[in-house]
Amino acid sequence: MKGKYTTDYGKVVIENSVIAKMAGMKALECAGIVGMAALSKRDGLVKLLTRNSISKGVKVEVQNNDVFLEFHVIVAFGVSIETVAANLMDAVKYQVERTTGFTVKKISIIVEGVRVID
């Protein structure tokens, strides 16, 4: 379901793909996040997504303008995953709520891999 609301001038509809892209871009700004991940259907391996396809690493559901997000991420080796996850949740929640006017109800983070950063 898409997020939507009505104003005095008409209806506004926000596609899930827009929320996914916005959330993915914000997630990449968080310290400790190397990138978004996707599971390859061909060989079952996790791959690091490019900036152009980051929304594939974010699943979005919208129900009555309540947003539920699921992130598949790769984190930097040696970071506190708990701290990185908390930072990502706070940053994304603020960004999505501020930009869309919807309420973020749940953010799930699945750490798909760890990568050493030079």
C-alpha positions as semicolon CSV with decimal commas, in nm:
position;residue;x (nm);y (nm);z (nm)
1;M;0,000;0,000;0,000
2;K;0,120;0,352;-0,075
3;G;0,126;0,639;0,166
4;K;-0,122;0,914;0,087
5;Y;-0,292;1,215;0,232
6;T;-0,529;1,484;0,113
7;T;-0,480;1,859;0,129
8;D;-0,707;2,149;0,040
9;Y;-0,555;2,137;-0,310
10;G;-0,575;1,766;-0,379
11;K;-0,429;1,426;-0,299
12;V;-0,061;1,344;-0,240
13;V;0,059;0,987;-0,296
14;I;0,410;0,875;-0,199
15;E;0,529;0,553;-0,361
16;N;0,707;0,294;-0,148
17;S;1,006;0,313;-0,383
18;V;1,050;0,682;-0,297
19;I;1,053;0,605;0,076
20;A;1,296;0,316;0,014
21;K;1,537;0,537;-0,181
22;M;1,519;0,815;0,079
23;A;1,572;0,572;0,368
24;G;1,858;0,396;0,187
25;M;2,036;0,723;0,113
26;K;2,005;0,829;0,478
27;A;2,132;0,491;0,596
28;L;2,447;0,527;0,384
29;E;2,528;0,851;0,568
30;C;2,547;0,664;0,898
31;A;2,893;0,586;1,037
32;G;2,970;0,215;1,027
33;I;2,740;0,134;0,734
34;V;2,944;0,019;0,435
35;G;2,642;-0,021;0,211
36;M;2,311;-0,186;0,141
37;A;2,299;-0,557;0,064
38;A;2,094;-0,784;-0,158
39;L;2,081;-1,160;-0,173
40;S;2,160;-1,295;-0,518
41;K;1,885;-1,533;-0,630
42;R;2,126;-1,702;-0,868
43;D;2,394;-1,815;-0,623
44;G;2,255;-1,720;-0,280
45;L;2,546;-1,487;-0,203
46;V;2,511;-1,141;-0,053
47;K;2,629;-0,856;-0,271
48;L;2,700;-0,492;-0,197
49;L;2,459;-0,270;-0,388
50;T;2,570;0,039;-0,580
51;R;2,433;0,381;-0,492
52;N;2,196;0,358;-0,791
53;S;2,028;0,047;-0,655
54;I;2,028;0,105;-0,278
55;S;1,650;0,086;-0,259
56;K;1,676;-0,288;-0,329
57;G;1,827;-0,325;0,018
58;V;1,524;-0,163;0,185
59;K;1,179;-0,318;0,217
60;V;0,897;-0,070;0,279
61;E;0,540;-0,130;0,392
62;V;0,292;0,149;0,450
63;Q;-0,036;0,089;0,632
64;N;-0,261;0,387;0,707
65;N;0,040;0,619;0,677
66;D;0,239;0,411;0,927
67;V;0,574;0,307;0,781
68;F;0,749;-0,024;0,847
69;L;1,108;-0,054;0,720
70;E;1,348;-0,346;0,685
71;F;1,714;-0,281;0,600
72;H;1,968;-0,531;0,469
73;V;2,310;-0,381;0,538
74;I;2,681;-0,450;0,538
75;V;2,870;-0,298;0,831
76;A;3,234;-0,205;0,877
77;F;3,454;-0,453;1,061
78;G;3,524;-0,357;1,422
79;V;3,229;-0,128;1,483
80;S;2,966;-0,180;1,750
81;I;2,673;-0,319;1,551
82;E;2,434;-0,218;1,830
83;T;2,552;0,146;1,812
84;V;2,546;0,155;1,432
85;A;2,194;0,007;1,426
86;A;2,066;0,257;1,685
87;N;2,219;0,546;1,489
88;L;2,067;0,420;1,163
89;M;1,724;0,381;1,323
90;D;1,727;0,732;1,470
91;A;1,853;0,898;1,152
92;V;1,614;0,718;0,917
93;K;1,312;0,764;1,145
94;Y;1,376;1,139;1,164
95;Q;1,433;1,173;0,788
96;V;1,129;0,973;0,678
97;E;0,892;1,134;0,928
98;R;1,017;1,486;0,853
99;T;1,001;1,441;0,477
100;T;0,676;1,246;0,437
101;G;0,472;1,342;0,743
102;F;0,408;0,970;0,806
103;T;0,489;0,786;1,129
104;V;0,767;0,526;1,132
105;K;0,636;0,241;1,346
106;K;0,910;-0,019;1,305
107;I;1,262;-0,044;1,166
108;S;1,426;-0,385;1,135
109;I;1,793;-0,419;1,048
110;I;1,941;-0,738;0,908
111;V;2,320;-0,734;0,902
112;E;2,409;-0,940;0,595
113;G;2,785;-0,900;0,613
114;V;3,095;-0,732;0,749
115;R;3,360;-0,563;0,540
116;V;3,707;-0,438;0,625
117;I;3,751;-0,074;0,533
118;D;4,094;0,056;0,433
